[in-house]
Amino acid sequence: MSFTLDQIKTFRKLDYPPDLYQFDTIAAGIEDGFEHVSDEDIEFFHHQGYLVVKDAFNTAEIESAVEGIHNLIEKKYSDFRGVQIEPKLLKQVDDLTPSQYRNAVRKVYNYLDYEPLLKEIFYAPKLLQIVAQMIDAQPVHLQDMALLKPAGFGTEKPWHQDCAYFNFSLGETVVGVWIALDEATANNGCMHVIPGSHKAPQLHFKKRDWQICDTDIDRDKDVLVPLNPGSVLFFDGMIHHGTAANHSDQQRWALQFHYRSINAVNITAEERLEIFGAEGKDVTC
C-alpha cells in the first residue's frame, strides 16, 4: 500500500452513525452464471428490487476490465477526464506520488468511448439479455462508472435511490448492474440493499451526499450483498442502497452500469426534484 499507516489514520473519519449499515441477512444468489436465470428470478427482481448472479463473468473477463481501468487511471488516453480521487485527498492531489494517485482514485466514469475493454463488458450480449428481460424492452446506455473504494480509507456512499439522479418518469424501469472486480465484503464496502424499497420515491437531502436521510432507512431490513469477482448484482434504480466506508486493508473495485429502455420517457430536472427533492417541502433531515 502506497500510503503509510499514519497517513491512512488521518484520512479515516466515520461521518455517519456506526449502526447505519447493520444487517442480519446476506443475499442469496443464482449459481453459475446468467444462463441459469429463470423467469421466476426475473419476477424476484421485480418484487424485491434486486437479483444476485454468481460467477457471471470469468477470470479473463474480469482481468480485462481491470486492465481497462488501469489504462484510464494511468492516462493512456490523454484527453480522458473522467477520473475522480477520494474527496478527502483533493487538497493534496498535486503532492501525491504516481503510486499514491493510483491508490486514491474513487471513481472513473464516462469511459465507453475511450476504453474498448470496458465497452466490451458493458455491451456483453449475455448481460444485455438479462437486462432486456428486466426492462421488457431493448436496453440502452444510461451511465457507465467504475467505483473504486481504496483500502484503508475509501469513503461511504450514503443510502440513496439512483433514480433521484436521473430525469425519467417514475413508470420507467432503470436497471443498475454492479460487477465485482475484487472480493466485495462487509469489511471493504460491499453493497447493502433494502428489499422492496423500490416501490415508491423517497425524499433526498444534501447531507454527506445527495441521499436519503439516515433516519428514513428501514435498517432492520438491510441485506448485505457480498460478491466474489465476476459476480453481479442487478438492482432497480428505485431501491434503497448504499455502501459503508472501507477501513480494511483490501481495496474494493467494481463496475457499475445503468441501462434504460429505448422507449424511456424523459422529464425535466425540475420535475424530478418535485418527486425526490426536499427543498420547498417543509421537511428536514
C-alpha positions in Angstrom: 0.0 0.0 0.0 1.5 3.3 -1.0 0.1 5.3 1.9 1.6 4.8 5.3 -0.5 3.7 8.3 -0.2 7.1 9.9 -1.4 8.8 6.7 -4.4 6.4 6.5 -5.3 7.1 10.1 -5.6 10.8 9.2 -7.9 10.1 6.3 -10.3 7.9 8.3 -13.3 9.6 9.7 -16.7 8.0 10.2 -19.2 10.6 9.2 -22.3 8.5 9.7 -23.9 6.6 12.6 -22.0 3.4 13.4 -25.1 1.3 13.2 -26.3 2.7 9.8 -25.1 -0.4 7.9 -26.3 -3.2 10.2 -27.6 -6.4 8.7 -29.0 -9.8 9.7 -29.4 -11.2 6.2 -26.9 -12.0 3.5 -28.3 -12.0 -0.1 -28.6 -15.4 -1.8 -27.7 -15.7 -5.4 -28.1 -17.7 -8.6 -25.2 -20.1 -9.1 -23.0 -20.5 -12.2 -23.9 -17.5 -14.3 -26.5 -15.8 -16.4 -27.7 -19.0 -18.2 -29.3 -20.2 -15.0 -31.5 -17.1 -14.6 -35.2 -18.1 -14.8 -38.5 -16.4 -15.3 -39.0 -16.8 -11.6 -35.8 -15.0 -10.9 -36.9 -12.0 -13.1 -40.1 -11.9 -11.1 -38.0 -11.9 -7.9 -36.1 -8.9 -9.2 -39.4 -7.0 -9.9 -40.8 -7.9 -6.5 -37.7 -7.4 -4.3 -35.8 -4.8 -6.4 -32.6 -6.8 -6.8 -31.1 -10.0 -8.0 -27.6 -11.6 -7.5 -26.0 -13.8 -10.1 -22.8 -15.5 -9.1 -19.8 -16.2 -11.4 -21.4 -14.3 -14.3 -18.1 -13.2 -15.8 -15.0 -15.4 -15.9 -11.5 -14.6 -14.7 -10.3 -13.4 -18.1 -13.2 -11.0 -18.5 -12.6 -9.5 -15.0 -8.8 -9.2 -15.7 -9.6 -7.4 -18.9 -11.9 -5.0 -17.1 -9.3 -4.3 -14.5 -6.7 -3.6 -17.3 -9.1 -1.2 -18.8 -9.5 0.8 -15.6 -5.7 0.9 -15.2 -5.4 2.3 -18.7 -7.8 5.1 -17.8 -6.1 5.9 -14.5 -2.6 5.8 -15.9 -3.6 8.3 -18.7 -3.3 6.0 -21.7 -5.9 8.3 -23.3 -4.5 11.8 -23.0 -7.9 13.6 -23.4 -9.8 11.4 -20.9 -11.0 13.5 -17.9 -13.3 11.0 -16.1 -11.2 10.3 -13.0 -12.1 11.4 -9.5 -9.9 10.8 -6.4 -11.2 10.4 -2.9 -12.7 13.8 -1.8 -10.6 13.9 1.4 -7.4 14.0 -0.8 -8.5 16.7 -3.2 -6.3 19.3 -1.5 -3.3 17.1 -1.6 -3.7 15.8 -5.2 -0.7 17.8 -6.5 1.6 16.3 -3.9 0.6 12.6 -4.4 3.2 10.3 -6.0 2.0 8.3 -9.1 1.5 5.3 -6.9 -0.5 7.2 -4.3 -2.6 8.7 -7.0 -3.5 5.3 -8.4 -4.5 4.1 -4.9 -6.5 7.2 -4.2 -8.9 7.0 -7.2 -12.5 6.8 -6.1 -14.4 6.8 -9.4 -13.8 6.5 -13.1 -16.7 7.4 -15.4 -17.9 8.1 -19.0 -15.2 5.8 -20.5 -17.1 3.8 -23.1 -15.9 6.0 -26.0 -12.3 5.6 -24.8 -11.7 2.1 -23.4 -12.7 -0.8 -25.6 -12.1 -3.3 -22.9 -14.8 -1.8 -20.7 -17.1 -1.1 -23.7 -17.0 -4.9 -24.4 -18.2 -5.8 -20.9 -20.9 -3.1 -20.9 -22.4 -4.5 -24.2 -21.8 -8.2 -23.4 -24.8 -10.0 -25.0 -25.2 -12.3 -22.1 -25.6 -9.3 -19.8 -27.9 -7.3 -22.1 -30.1 -10.4 -22.4 -30.9 -10.3 -18.7 -31.3 -6.5 -18.6 -33.7 -6.7 -21.5 -35.9 -9.2 -19.6 -36.0 -6.9 -16.6 -36.8 -3.8 -18.6 -39.1 -5.7 -21.1 -37.6 -3.6 -23.9 -34.3 -3.1 -25.7 -31.9 -1.7 -23.1 -29.7 1.3 -24.0 -26.8 3.1 -22.3 -27.6 5.4 -19.4 -24.4 5.5 -17.3 -21.0 3.8 -17.0 -18.8 4.1 -14.0 -16.1 2.2 -12.1 -16.4 2.6 -8.3 -13.1 2.1 -6.6 -13.1 2.1 -2.8 -9.5 2.4 -1.7 -8.1 0.2 1.0 -7.9 1.8 4.4 -9.9 5.0 3.8 -12.5 4.5 1.0 -15.5 6.7 1.8 -19.1 5.7 2.3 -21.8 6.1 -0.4 -24.9 7.0 1.7 -28.2 5.3 1.2 -30.0 6.6 -1.9 -32.1 5.8 -4.9 -30.4 6.1 -8.2 -33.5 7.4 -10.0 -33.2 10.5 -7.8 -30.3 11.4 -10.1 -31.9 10.5 -13.5 -34.6 12.5 -15.4 -37.1 9.8 -16.1 -40.7 9.4 -15.2 -41.5 7.1 -12.3 -43.0 4.5 -14.6 -39.7 3.7 -16.2 -37.5 0.8 -15.0 -33.9 1.8 -14.7 -31.6 -1.2 -14.1 -28.3 -0.9 -12.3 -25.6 -3.6 -12.8 -22.8 -3.8 -10.2 -20.0 -6.2 -11.2 -17.4 -7.1 -8.5 -13.8 -6.9 -9.7 -12.4 -7.7 -6.3 -14.0 -9.7 -3.5 -16.6 -7.3 -2.0 -17.2 -7.9 1.7 -18.8 -6.3 4.7 -15.4 -5.0 5.7 -14.4 -3.3 2.5 -17.6 -1.7 1.4 -19.9 -4.1 -0.5 -23.4 -3.1 -1.3 -26.3 -3.1 1.1 -29.9 -3.1 -0.1 -33.4 -2.8 1.4 -35.6 -5.3 -0.4 -38.9 -4.0 -1.6 -37.9 -0.3 -1.1 -38.1 0.3 -4.9 -41.9 0.7 -4.9 -42.0 4.5 -4.1 -39.8 7.5 -4.3 -38.0 8.8 -1.2 -37.1 12.4 -0.5 -33.3 13.1 -0.8 -31.3 15.7 1.1 -28.0 17.3 0.6 -26.1 16.0 3.6 -23.0 13.9 3.2 -24.1 13.4 -0.4 -27.4 13.6 -2.3 -29.0 11.0 -0.1 -31.9 9.6 1.8 -32.0 10.8 5.4 -30.4 8.2 7.7 -33.5 8.1 9.8 -35.6 7.2 6.8 -33.8 3.9 6.2 -35.5 0.8 7.4 -32.3 -0.6 8.9 -34.0 -3.8 10.2 -34.4 -4.9 6.6 -30.8 -4.3 5.5 -29.5 -7.1 3.3 -25.8 -7.4 2.7 -24.6 -8.3 -0.8 -21.1 -9.7 -0.7 -19.8 -10.8 -4.1 -16.8 -12.7 -5.5 -15.0 -11.3 -8.5 -17.2 -11.8 -11.6 -20.5 -12.0 -9.7 -23.2 -9.4 -10.4 -25.8 -7.5 -8.5 -28.8 -6.3 -10.6 -30.8 -3.6 -8.8 -33.8 -1.5 -9.6 -33.0 2.2 -9.9 -35.5 2.9 -7.1 -34.2 0.5 -4.5 -32.6 2.0 -1.3 -28.9 1.0 -1.4 -25.6 2.2 -0.1 -22.0 1.2 0.8 -20.2 1.7 4.0 -16.6 3.0 4.3 -13.7 0.8 3.6 -11.4 0.7 6.6 -9.9 -2.7 5.7 -6.6 -3.4 4.1 -8.3 -4.7 0.9 -9.4 -2.4 -2.0 -12.9 -2.9 -3.4 -13.2 -2.3 -7.2 -16.5 -2.7 -9.0 -18.1 -1.7 -12.3 -21.5 0.0 -12.1 -23.6 0.3 -15.2 -27.1 1.7 -15.7 -29.4 0.8 -18.5 -32.8 2.3 -19.6 -35.4 1.3 -22.1 -35.0 2.6 -25.6 -38.5 3.9 -25.1 -37.9 5.7 -21.8 -39.7 9.0 -21.3 -37.7 11.9 -20.1 -38.8 14.5 -17.6 -37.1 17.8 -16.7 -34.8 18.2 -13.7 -37.4 20.4 -12.1 -40.0 17.6 -12.4 -37.5 15.1 -10.9 -36.9 17.3 -8.0 -40.6 17.7 -7.4 -40.5 14.0 -6.7 -37.2 13.4 -5.0 -36.1 16.9 -3.7 -36.6 18.1 -0.2 -36.4 21.8 -0.8 -39.7 23.7 -0.5 -41.5 20.8 1.1 -41.2 22.0 4.7 -39.2 18.9 5.8 -35.8 18.5 7.3 -33.3 15.7 7.8 
